[in-house]
């Protein structure tokens, strides 16, 4: 009976951590970042990127917060509303400090597979790539 109670407490604690929005695996981080990016919530997306990329996400958040960006954002959201995103594979390096998540995305008549690189910072997985917005 004690073992059962202990097991229930461990499971409950794990569910609470997950429910609090923690992204504990590289795949979780990629999923959460993808959701935020598709919603043009770059402040949220910045939570999932390595420190060196946070500033670029914050700048985009400022740009898209401008009233004149509203119509543009709504147009893009309408175009990508049927976009699909799937995690194909997750590989964590032996040292446990880097990972690669292979994803497949489709939408707007296109489908592509790509690899997302992650790094551990302060014990948390972070996407180690900046935004590709068609050049710098």
MDTraj code that builds the backbone (N, CA, C; nanometers):
import mdtraj as md
import numpy as np

residues = "UNK UNK UNK UNK UNK UNK UNK UNK UNK UNK UNK UNK UNK UNK UNK UNK UNK UNK UNK UNK UNK UNK UNK UNK UNK UNK UNK UNK UNK UNK UNK UNK UNK UNK UNK UNK UNK UNK UNK UNK UNK UNK UNK UNK UNK UNK UNK UNK UNK UNK UNK UNK UNK UNK UNK UNK UNK UNK UNK UNK UNK UNK UNK UNK UNK UNK UNK UNK UNK UNK UNK UNK UNK UNK UNK UNK UNK UNK UNK UNK UNK UNK UNK UNK UNK UNK UNK UNK UNK UNK UNK UNK UNK UNK UNK UNK UNK UNK UNK UNK UNK UNK UNK UNK UNK UNK UNK UNK UNK UNK UNK UNK UNK UNK UNK UNK UNK UNK UNK UNK UNK UNK UNK UNK UNK UNK UNK UNK UNK UNK UNK UNK UNK UNK UNK UNK".split()
xyz = np.array([
    [0.0815, -0.1192, 0.0000],
    [0.0000, 0.0000, 0.0000],
    [0.0862, 0.1262, 0.0000],
    [0.1965, 0.1250, 0.0763],
    [0.2868, 0.2403, 0.0774],
    [0.3469, 0.2633, -0.0605],
    [0.3821, 0.1542, -0.1274],
    [0.4406, 0.1643, -0.2612],
    [0.3411, 0.2279, -0.3575],
    [0.2150, 0.1879, -0.3488],
    [0.1120, 0.2442, -0.4355],
    [0.0955, 0.3939, -0.4112],
    [0.0932, 0.4346, -0.2848],
    [0.0816, 0.5772, -0.2516],
    [0.2009, 0.6555, -0.3050],
    [0.3211, 0.5994, -0.2904],
    [0.4416, 0.6657, -0.3407],
    [0.4368, 0.6804, -0.4913],
    [0.3933, 0.5762, -0.5594],
    [0.3839, 0.5799, -0.7052],
    [0.2836, 0.6858, -0.7500],
    [0.1687, 0.6926, -0.6820],
    [0.0679, 0.7931, -0.7158],
    [0.1242, 0.9336, -0.6973],
    [0.1987, 0.9562, -0.5903],
    [0.2583, 1.0885, -0.5662],
    [0.3595, 1.1245, -0.6746],
    [0.4413, 1.0286, -0.7158],
    [0.5414, 1.0555, -0.8202],
    [0.4723, 1.0892, -0.9515],
    [0.3700, 1.0114, -0.9877],
    [0.2967, 1.0382, -1.1115],
    [0.2283, 1.1746, -1.1043],
    [0.1656, 1.2054, -0.9924],
    [0.0985, 1.3347, -0.9758],
    [0.1971, 1.4497, -0.9886],
    [0.3144, 1.4360, -0.9286],
    [0.4163, 1.5410, -0.9388],
    [0.4600, 1.5593, -1.0838],
    [0.4776, 1.4500, -1.1545],
    [0.5154, 1.4589, -1.2961],
    [0.4095, 1.5281, -1.3786],
    [0.2832, 1.4986, -1.3523],
    [0.1747, 1.5644, -1.4252],
    [0.1690, 1.7127, -1.3948],
    [0.1949, 1.7505, -1.2706],
    [0.1934, 1.8928, -1.2355],
    [0.3052, 1.9671, -1.3070],
    [0.4219, 1.9065, -1.3152],
    [0.5330, 1.9706, -1.3852],
    [0.4969, 1.9890, -1.5317],
    [0.4407, 1.8856, -1.5930],
    [0.4011, 1.8943, -1.7335],
    [0.2917, 1.9977, -1.7519],
    [0.1953, 2.0012, -1.6633],
    [0.0828, 2.0949, -1.6755],
    [0.1264, 2.2388, -1.6589],
    [0.2362, 2.2619, -1.5908],
    [0.2842, 2.3982, -1.5699],
    [0.3563, 2.4533, -1.6920],
    [0.3554, 2.3801, -1.8017],
    [0.4114, 2.4322, -1.9250],
    [0.5574, 2.4005, -1.9443],
    [0.6138, 2.3196, -1.8583],
    [0.7532, 2.2821, -1.8747],
    [0.7715, 2.1988, -1.9995],
    [0.8712, 2.2290, -2.0768],
    [0.9027, 2.1520, -2.1962],
    [1.0272, 2.0710, -2.1636],
    [1.0072, 1.9454, -2.1266],
    [1.1162, 1.8684, -2.0707],
    [1.2013, 1.7942, -2.1720],
    [1.1528, 1.7747, -2.2923],
    [1.2308, 1.7041, -2.3932],
    [1.2566, 1.7967, -2.5117],
    [1.3565, 1.7644, -2.5922],
    [1.3798, 1.8458, -2.7119],
    [1.2554, 1.8524, -2.8015],
    [1.1851, 1.7410, -2.8164],
    [1.0636, 1.7409, -2.8995],
    [0.9569, 1.8322, -2.8422],
    [0.9409, 1.8331, -2.7098],
    [0.8445, 1.9229, -2.6460],
    [0.8763, 2.0683, -2.6788],
    [1.0032, 2.1030, -2.6707],
    [1.0462, 2.2410, -2.6973],
    [1.0154, 2.2790, -2.8417],
    [1.0469, 2.1901, -2.9345],
    [1.0221, 2.2186, -3.0761],
    [0.8724, 2.2359, -3.1009],
    [0.7893, 2.1518, -3.0403],
    [0.6436, 2.1635, -3.0570],
    [0.5932, 2.2968, -3.0032],
    [0.6351, 2.3327, -2.8826],
    [0.5879, 2.4573, -2.8208],
    [0.6351, 2.5793, -2.8999],
    [0.7584, 2.5739, -2.9463],
    [0.8094, 2.6860, -3.0244],
    [0.7344, 2.6975, -3.1571],
    [0.7068, 2.5848, -3.2207],
    [0.6326, 2.5864, -3.3458],
    [0.4943, 2.6480, -3.3257],
    [0.4247, 2.6082, -3.2192],
    [0.2924, 2.6650, -3.1905],
    [0.3001, 2.8163, -3.1735],
    [0.3967, 2.8602, -3.0955],
    [0.4103, 3.0041, -3.0712],
    [0.4412, 3.0797, -3.2001],
    [0.5286, 3.0249, -3.2811],
    [0.5676, 3.0915, -3.4055],
    [0.4498, 3.0990, -3.5017],
    [0.3743, 2.9894, -3.5148],
    [0.2579, 2.9906, -3.6036],
    [0.1512, 3.0890, -3.5568],
    [0.1498, 3.1195, -3.4289],
    [0.0556, 3.2171, -3.3745],
    [0.1145, 3.3581, -3.3687],
    [0.2326, 3.3756, -3.4264],
    [0.3026, 3.5033, -3.4268],
    [0.3264, 3.5540, -3.2848],
    [0.3403, 3.4632, -3.1917],
    [0.3681, 3.4978, -3.0531],
    [0.5185, 3.4802, -3.0298],
    [0.5946, 3.5773, -3.0797],
    [0.7399, 3.5659, -3.0752],
    [0.7964, 3.5851, -2.9347],
    [0.7237, 3.6532, -2.8478],
    [0.7667, 3.6620, -2.7075],
    [0.7622, 3.5233, -2.6437],
    [0.6574, 3.4481, -2.6730],
    [0.6472, 3.3106, -2.6230],
    [0.7541, 3.2229, -2.6881],
    [0.7728, 3.2360, -2.8177],
    [0.8730, 3.1561, -2.8882],
    [1.0125, 3.1815, -2.8325],
    [1.0386, 3.3053, -2.7908],
    [1.1710, 3.3407, -2.7366],
    [1.2045, 3.2603, -2.6116],
    [1.1041, 3.2094, -2.5427],
    [1.1283, 3.1286, -2.4229],
    [1.1947, 2.9954, -2.4571],
    [1.1856, 2.9555, -2.5830],
    [1.2334, 2.8244, -2.6250],
    [1.3594, 2.8295, -2.7107],
    [1.4223, 2.9465, -2.7219],
    [1.5438, 2.9571, -2.8025],
    [1.6650, 2.9866, -2.7145],
    [1.7816, 2.9501, -2.7665],
    [1.9066, 2.9758, -2.6963],
    [1.9255, 3.1262, -2.6779],
    [1.9982, 3.1616, -2.5743],
    [2.0163, 3.3027, -2.5359],
    [2.0586, 3.3911, -2.6524],
    [2.1454, 3.3396, -2.7382],
    [2.1968, 3.4225, -2.8483],
    [2.0903, 3.4585, -2.9518],
    [1.9750, 3.3914, -2.9498],
    [1.8688, 3.4188, -3.0479],
    [1.7496, 3.4939, -2.9891],
    [1.7459, 3.5111, -2.8583],
    [1.6307, 3.5727, -2.7922],
    [1.6049, 3.7140, -2.8445],
    [1.7084, 3.7925, -2.8623],
    [1.6902, 3.9318, -2.9051],
    [1.6185, 3.9414, -3.0393],
    [1.6518, 3.8532, -3.1339],
    [1.5860, 3.8600, -3.2655],
    [1.4371, 3.8274, -3.2536],
    [1.4017, 3.7362, -3.1654],
    [1.2601, 3.7044, -3.1445],
    [1.1876, 3.8206, -3.0774],
    [1.2534, 3.8844, -2.9828],
    [1.1922, 3.9996, -2.9170],
    [1.1718, 4.1155, -3.0143],
    [1.2652, 4.1352, -3.1062],
    [1.2487, 4.2406, -3.2075],
    [1.1298, 4.2109, -3.2982],
    [1.1156, 4.0828, -3.3366],
    [0.9999, 4.0463, -3.4190],
    [0.8701, 4.0672, -3.3435],
    [0.8714, 4.0357, -3.2154],
    [0.7514, 4.0561, -3.1326],
    [0.7111, 4.2034, -3.1355],
    [0.8089, 4.2927, -3.1257],
    [0.7809, 4.4364, -3.1304],
    [0.7243, 4.4763, -3.2665],
    [0.7859, 4.4275, -3.3733],
    [0.7405, 4.4624, -3.5080],
    [0.5976, 4.4165, -3.5329],
    [0.5670, 4.2938, -3.4917],
    [0.4338, 4.2398, -3.5182],
    [0.3298, 4.2890, -3.4190],
    [0.3713, 4.3601, -3.3151],
    [0.2764, 4.4196, -3.2208],
    [0.2206, 4.5512, -3.2749],
    [0.2850, 4.6070, -3.3767],
    [0.2400, 4.7337, -3.4345],
    [0.1031, 4.7158, -3.4995],
    [0.0153, 4.8136, -3.4837],
    [-0.1204, 4.8029, -3.5403],
    [-0.1215, 4.7746, -3.6908],
    [-0.0271, 4.8311, -3.7629],
    [-0.0259, 4.8117, -3.9079],
    [0.0114, 4.6689, -3.9485],
    [0.0600, 4.5886, -3.8561],
    [0.0964, 4.4498, -3.8862],
    [-0.0229, 4.3550, -3.8731],
    [-0.1318, 4.4020, -3.8147],
    [-0.2461, 4.3147, -3.7857],
    [-0.3015, 4.2462, -3.9109],
    [-0.3254, 4.3204, -4.0169],
    [-0.3803, 4.2619, -4.1392],
    [-0.2833, 4.1616, -4.2010],
    [-0.1556, 4.1942, -4.1990],
    [-0.0533, 4.1040, -4.2520],
    [-0.0553, 3.9724, -4.1748],
    [-0.0579, 3.9807, -4.0425],
    [-0.0577, 3.8615, -3.9575],
    [-0.1815, 3.7760, -3.9850],
    [-0.2968, 3.8393, -3.9933],
    [-0.4202, 3.7643, -4.0178],
    [-0.4152, 3.6947, -4.1536],
    [-0.3573, 3.7608, -4.2532],
    [-0.3430, 3.6999, -4.3861],
    [-0.2530, 3.5775, -4.3828],
    [-0.1410, 3.5881, -4.3135],
    [-0.0485, 3.4746, -4.3033],
    [-0.1132, 3.3615, -4.2231],
    [-0.1798, 3.3942, -4.1138],
    [-0.2468, 3.2914, -4.0335],
    [-0.3501, 3.2156, -4.1171],
    [-0.4230, 3.2870, -4.2028],
    [-0.5217, 3.2215, -4.2882],
    [-0.4539, 3.1263, -4.3867],
    [-0.3378, 3.1655, -4.4357],
    [-0.2656, 3.0814, -4.5316],
    [-0.2095, 2.9555, -4.4664],
    [-0.1718, 2.9633, -4.3391],
    [-0.1082, 2.8483, -4.2740],
    [-0.2015, 2.7749, -4.1771],
    [-0.3309, 2.8076, -4.1826],
    [-0.4240, 2.7472, -4.0856],
    [-0.4318, 2.5957, -4.0984],
    [-0.4062, 2.5414, -4.2142],
    [-0.4107, 2.3968, -4.2336],
    [-0.2718, 2.3326, -4.2271],
    [-0.1748, 2.4083, -4.1826],
    [-0.0386, 2.3551, -4.1738],
    [-0.0348, 2.2379, -4.0762],
    [0.0465, 2.1420, -4.1097],
    [0.0641, 2.0248, -4.0235],
    [0.2105, 2.0163, -3.9841],
    [0.2326, 1.9650, -3.8655],
    [0.3668, 1.9589, -3.8088],
    [0.3799, 1.8264, -3.7347],
    [0.4857, 1.7532, -3.7650],
    [0.5029, 1.6215, -3.7048],
    [0.6489, 1.5995, -3.6643],
    [0.6673, 1.5491, -3.5442],
    [0.8011, 1.5109, -3.4980],
    [0.8295, 1.3723, -3.5541],
    [0.9398, 1.3577, -3.6259],
    [0.9752, 1.2288, -3.6836],
    [1.0754, 1.1521, -3.5977],
    [1.1678, 1.2284, -3.5380],
    [1.2759, 1.1609, -3.4647],
    [1.3434, 1.2600, -3.3705],
    [1.3915, 1.2088, -3.2597],
    [1.4661, 1.2895, -3.1635],
    [1.5934, 1.2151, -3.1291],
    [1.7053, 1.2835, -3.1413],
    [1.8344, 1.2237, -3.1056],
    [1.9060, 1.3168, -3.0088],
    [1.9369, 1.2637, -2.8915],
    [2.0129, 1.3388, -2.7927],
    [2.1559, 1.2873, -2.7955],
    [2.2521, 1.3790, -2.8024],
    [2.3929, 1.3413, -2.8072],
    [2.4318, 1.2663, -2.6794],
    [2.5355, 1.1871, -2.6896],
    [2.5812, 1.1087, -2.5754],
    [2.6125, 1.1937, -2.4536],
    [2.6652, 1.3140, -2.4753],
    [2.6982, 1.3997, -2.3613],
    [2.5741, 1.4645, -2.2984],
    [2.4586, 1.4511, -2.3641],
    [2.3334, 1.5039, -2.3100],
    [2.3180, 1.6540, -2.3200],
    [2.4057, 1.7210, -2.3938],
    [2.4019, 1.8674, -2.4013],
    [2.3496, 1.9225, -2.5329],
    [2.3378, 1.8386, -2.6339],
    [2.2841, 1.8815, -2.7624],
    [2.1867, 1.7752, -2.8118],
    [2.0991, 1.8175, -2.8999],
    [2.0021, 1.7251, -2.9577],
    [1.9622, 1.7739, -3.0960],
    [1.9091, 1.6818, -3.1739],
    [1.8544, 1.7137, -3.3055],
    [1.7160, 1.6507, -3.3128],
    [1.6177, 1.7312, -3.3518],
    [1.4816, 1.6820, -3.3692],
    [1.4481, 1.6951, -3.5177],
    [1.4147, 1.5827, -3.5781],
    [1.3760, 1.5813, -3.7189],
    [1.2254, 1.6005, -3.7262],
    [1.1817, 1.6987, -3.8055],
    [1.0396, 1.7320, -3.8171],
    [0.9953, 1.7304, -3.9632],
    [0.8671, 1.7090, -3.9805],
    [0.8063, 1.7200, -4.1135],
    [0.6950, 1.8223, -4.1023],
    [0.6970, 1.9186, -4.1909],
    [0.5917, 2.0190, -4.1925],
    [0.5306, 2.0252, -4.3320],
    [0.4027, 2.0566, -4.3336],
    [0.3357, 2.0695, -4.4619],
    [0.2320, 2.1807, -4.4522],
    [0.2107, 2.2426, -4.5647],
    [0.1137, 2.3506, -4.5731],
    [0.1381, 2.4321, -4.6981],
    [0.0355, 2.4993, -4.7437],
    [0.0441, 2.5833, -4.8634],
    [0.0997, 2.5046, -4.9821],
    [0.0608, 2.3770, -4.9926],
    [0.1015, 2.2952, -5.1061],
    [0.2443, 2.2456, -5.1004],
    [0.3106, 2.2624, -4.9893],
    [0.4495, 2.2184, -4.9765],
    [0.4643, 2.1245, -4.8585],
    [0.5641, 2.0395, -4.8686],
    [0.5975, 1.9504, -4.7576],
    [0.7493, 1.9432, -4.7500],
    [0.8011, 1.9506, -4.6270],
    [0.9462, 1.9414, -4.6138],
    [0.9833, 1.8786, -4.4807],
    [1.0996, 1.8174, -4.4819],
    [1.1581, 1.7627, -4.3596],
    [1.2818, 1.8441, -4.3295],
    [1.3030, 1.8692, -4.2014],
    [1.4226, 1.9417, -4.1615],
    [1.4635, 1.9002, -4.0216],
    [1.5844, 1.9354, -3.9871],
    [1.6371, 1.9058, -3.8550],
    [1.6493, 2.0340, -3.7752],
    [1.6055, 2.0282, -3.6493],
    [1.6136, 2.1424, -3.5593],
    [1.7186, 2.1090, -3.4544],
    [1.8170, 2.1965, -3.4406],
    [1.9250, 2.1768, -3.3442],
    [1.8893, 2.2403, -3.2108],
    [1.9167, 2.1678, -3.1037],
    [1.8897, 2.2172, -2.9687],
    [2.0145, 2.2038, -2.8834],
    [2.0189, 2.2870, -2.7793],
    [2.1286, 2.2857, -2.6842],
    [2.0689, 2.2996, -2.5448],
    [2.1372, 2.2435, -2.4479],
    [2.0910, 2.2593, -2.3099],
    [2.1548, 2.3826, -2.2507],
    [2.0707, 2.4724, -2.1978],
    [2.1158, 2.5936, -2.1289],
    [2.0506, 2.5951, -1.9918],
    [2.1294, 2.6050, -1.8894],
    [2.0770, 2.6089, -1.7527],
    [1.9802, 2.4935, -1.7254],
    [2.0123, 2.3763, -1.7799],
    [1.9328, 2.2570, -1.7566],
    [1.8069, 2.2457, -1.8409],
    [1.7834, 2.3407, -1.9328],
    [1.6634, 2.3412, -2.0169],
    [1.7025, 2.3289, -2.1636],
    [1.6237, 2.2539, -2.2394],
    [1.6462, 2.2440, -2.3832],
    [1.6023, 2.3727, -2.4512],
    [1.6866, 2.4212, -2.5435],
    [1.6577, 2.5436, -2.6190],
    [1.6920, 2.5205, -2.7660],
    [1.6098, 2.5744, -2.8545],
    [1.6377, 2.5681, -2.9977],
    [1.7577, 2.6575, -3.0236],
    [1.8564, 2.6035, -3.0918],
    [1.9808, 2.6760, -3.1148],
    [1.9880, 2.7266, -3.2590],
    [1.8803, 2.7899, -3.3024],
    [1.8726, 2.8437, -3.4379],
    [1.7917, 2.9724, -3.4340],
    [1.8301, 3.0650, -3.5183],
    [1.7532, 3.1878, -3.5305],
    [1.6436, 3.1706, -3.6339],
    [1.5670, 3.2736, -3.6533],
    [1.4596, 3.2702, -3.7521],
    [1.5149, 3.2922, -3.8905],
    [1.4639, 3.2161, -3.9847],
    [1.4977, 3.2374, -4.1253],
    [1.3832, 3.3144, -4.1868],
    [1.4007, 3.4448, -4.1958],
    [1.2945, 3.5304, -4.2495],
    [1.3306, 3.5795, -4.3895],
    [1.3974, 3.4955, -4.4652],
    [1.4287, 3.5312, -4.6026],
    [1.5519, 3.6191, -4.6135],
    [1.6469, 3.6012, -4.5277],
    [1.7707, 3.6802, -4.5330],
    [1.7872, 3.7622, -4.4088],
    [1.9041, 3.8257, -4.3974],
    [1.9326, 3.9031, -4.2757],
    [1.9208, 4.0494, -4.3013],
])
top = md.Topology()
chain = top.add_chain()
for i, resn in enumerate(residues, 1):
    res = top.add_residue(resn, chain, resSeq=i)
    for name in ("N", "CA", "C"):
        top.add_atom(name, md.element.get_by_symbol(name[0]), res)
traj = md.Trajectory(xyz[None], top)
